[in-house]
Structures are given as structure tokens and as C-alpha cells.
């Protein structure tokens, strides 16, 4: 949706829009290459600060306008679009906690509660997002570390990790925040 809006705006203003779909080191290399092509402005969506800052610094050095999106404020840009991953995760964790509190007073009353953080460590933005959610959820519900479970797609199939947690805690209930939708949906199907 964001890319479509940017593409539509670029068309309206008569500027060329190039959409690069990559993450991590690959996006860093693509962005550095793009800067050799005479670009006047560059945006970057949903990357961690380990990617945002080097690209922002290089753009600033070359006088290229840099607009990071959904990465939080960067010292290399006067523009901020969206919210940081940690902040969006925190808000997600708070909202989940509100719903879980209601369930714990209702059909989940008396059940043991666990939090499942489904992340992907090769993407720093995922770690920030799910980490922010886990911290907020833990604080809101007063869970101890033993009830905070972290599943990492980089360590193996999340489906297997969820199955192991359900098997180990068959009578428990779970709140879950995944890094992206399918990471949270697919394992339950």
C-alpha cells in the first residue's frame, strides 16, 4: 500500500520512482548503487538502524534528500515517516495485553499464560518490533521470564517451535506477537 501511494505521488509530480525490494545487506548495496545514478531523493521503508544510518550518512554526504520510513528518527534526515519498530511493537504489545487481560478475567480465568514472541533475528527491525511488544506485554501482565517464550524463524520452523510449546504446556493459554502476519498465521493452520 505504501509503495503504491509513493508511486502514485511520483507520477502526479512527474518524478521517476524506482521500487527496490530487498532487506539487510542487499538493500544497503542497492541503495549505494542507486546513489551513483544521480538520484535527488531516496526513501527507505522498514529497515533497522544498521541499514538506515549508513544509507542516510552516504546520502547526506552526497546532498541526496533521505527519507526513512517506519524506522524512527535518523540524524541523517530532517524527515520522519511512520513510527519506529520498537514503538510500534510496544503499542502492539499494549493492545494485545488489553485483550488478554479481558480473556484472563473471562474464559481464560485460572489458566497459565505465556507470551510467544515470533521473530526473525536476521532482520533487526523484526527484533526491535517483537522485542518492544514482548517488553510491553510482560510489564502489563506481570509475567516472569519463564513465561516469555521467544521463537526465531532463523532457528528453525516456527510451526515446530509452536508445537513444542503447546505440547509442553497443553492447558496453558498464549498471547503472541509475530514480526509479520504470516509468521503468526501459518503455524496455526
C-alpha positions in Angstrom: 0.0 0.0 0.0 2.8 2.4 0.9 4.7 1.7 -2.3 1.5 2.3 -4.4 1.0 5.6 -2.7 4.6 6.7 -3.3 4.3 5.5 -6.9 1.1 7.5 -7.4 2.6 10.6 -5.9 5.7 10.3 -8.1 3.5 10.0 -11.2 1.5 13.0 -10.1 4.6 15.1 -9.5 6.3 13.9 -12.7 9.3 12.2 -11.0 10.7 8.8 -11.5 10.1 6.2 -8.8 12.2 3.1 -8.5 11.0 0.4 -6.2 13.7 -1.9 -4.7 12.5 -4.9 -2.7 15.3 -6.1 -0.6 16.4 -6.3 3.1 19.6 -6.1 5.1 22.9 -6.0 3.3 21.3 -6.3 -0.1 19.3 -3.1 0.3 22.4 -1.4 1.5 24.3 -2.4 -1.6 21.4 -1.4 -3.9 21.0 2.0 -2.3 24.7 2.7 -2.6 24.5 1.8 -6.3 21.4 4.0 -6.8 23.3 6.9 -5.3 25.8 6.7 -8.2 22.9 7.2 -10.7 22.2 10.8 -9.9 19.2 10.4 -7.7 17.9 13.5 -5.9 16.0 11.8 -3.1 15.9 8.4 -1.6 13.4 6.8 0.8 13.8 3.6 2.8 11.0 1.7 4.4 11.0 -0.7 7.3 14.8 -1.3 7.8 16.7 -1.4 11.0 19.1 1.4 12.0 22.0 -0.7 11.0 20.9 -0.2 7.4 19.2 3.2 7.7 22.2 5.0 9.2 24.9 4.1 6.6 22.5 4.9 3.8 21.4 8.1 5.4 25.0 9.1 6.0 26.0 8.4 2.4 23.0 10.3 1.1 23.8 13.3 3.3 27.4 13.3 2.1 26.2 13.4 -1.5 23.4 16.0 -0.9 20.7 13.5 -1.6 17.4 14.0 0.4 16.9 11.0 2.6 13.5 9.9 4.0 13.5 6.9 6.3 10.1 5.2 6.8 9.0 3.2 9.7 12.5 3.3 11.2 12.2 6.2 13.6 14.1 9.4 13.5 17.5 9.4 12.0 20.2 12.0 12.5 20.7 11.9 8.7 17.3 13.2 7.8 15.0 16.0 8.9 12.1 13.9 7.8 10.4 11.1 9.8 7.7 9.0 8.2 5.8 6.4 10.3 6.9 5.1 13.7 9.9 3.2 14.9 9.8 -0.6 15.0 10.3 -0.6 18.8 7.5 1.9 19.3 5.0 0.1 17.0 5.9 -3.2 18.8 5.4 -1.6 22.2 1.9 -0.4 21.1 1.1 -3.8 19.7 2.1 -5.4 23.0 0.0 -3.0 25.0 -3.1 -3.6 22.8 -2.6 -7.4 23.0 -2.3 -7.1 26.8 -5.6 -5.3 27.0 -7.3 -8.1 25.1 -5.6 -10.8 27.0 -6.5 -9.2 30.4 -10.1 -9.3 29.4 -9.8 -13.0 28.4 -8.0 -13.8 31.7 -11.0 -12.4 33.6 -13.3 -14.5 31.4 -12.8 -17.8 29.6 -9.1 -18.0 30.4 -9.5 -17.4 34.1 -7.2 -19.6 36.2 -5.1 -20.7 33.2 -1.4 -20.3 33.0 -0.4 -17.6 30.5 2.6 -17.5 28.2 3.7 -14.9 25.7 5.1 -16.1 22.3 7.4 -13.7 20.5 7.8 -14.9 16.9 10.8 -13.0 15.4 13.5 -13.4 12.8 16.9 -12.3 14.1 18.5 -11.7 10.6 16.2 -8.7 10.3 17.0 -6.1 13.1 13.6 -4.4 12.5 11.8 -7.6 13.5 13.9 -8.0 16.6 13.1 -4.4 17.6 9.4 -4.8 16.8 8.8 -8.1 18.6 11.1 -7.1 21.4 9.1 -3.9 22.1 5.9 -5.9 22.1 7.4 -8.6 24.5 8.6 -5.9 26.9 5.2 -4.1 27.0 3.2 -7.3 27.3 5.5 -8.6 30.1 5.1 -5.4 32.1 1.4 -5.1 31.6 0.7 -8.7 32.7 3.5 -9.1 35.2 4.9 -12.2 33.6 8.2 -13.7 34.7 10.9 -14.7 32.2 9.8 -18.3 32.3 6.5 -17.3 30.7 8.1 -15.2 28.0 8.9 -17.6 25.0 10.9 -16.5 22.0 10.7 -18.3 18.7 13.1 -17.4 16.0 12.5 -18.4 12.4 16.2 -18.4 11.9 16.5 -21.2 14.4 14.0 -23.4 12.5 10.4 -23.7 11.5 8.2 -21.6 13.8 5.5 -24.3 13.4 7.7 -26.8 15.1 8.6 -24.3 17.9 4.9 -23.6 18.5 4.0 -27.3 18.5 6.8 -27.9 21.1 5.4 -25.1 23.3 1.8 -26.3 23.0 2.9 -29.9 23.8 4.9 -28.7 26.9 2.0 -26.6 28.1 -1.2 -28.3 27.0 -3.5 -26.5 29.4 -2.0 -23.0 29.1 -3.1 -20.0 27.0 -0.9 -17.9 24.8 -0.6 -14.3 23.7 1.5 -13.9 20.5 3.2 -11.1 18.5 4.8 -12.1 15.2 7.2 -10.0 13.2 4.9 -10.2 10.2 1.4 -11.6 9.6 2.2 -14.9 8.0 4.8 -15.7 10.7 1.9 -15.6 13.2 -0.8 -17.2 11.0 0.8 -20.0 9.1 2.0 -22.1 12.1 -1.6 -22.3 13.5 -3.0 -23.7 10.2 
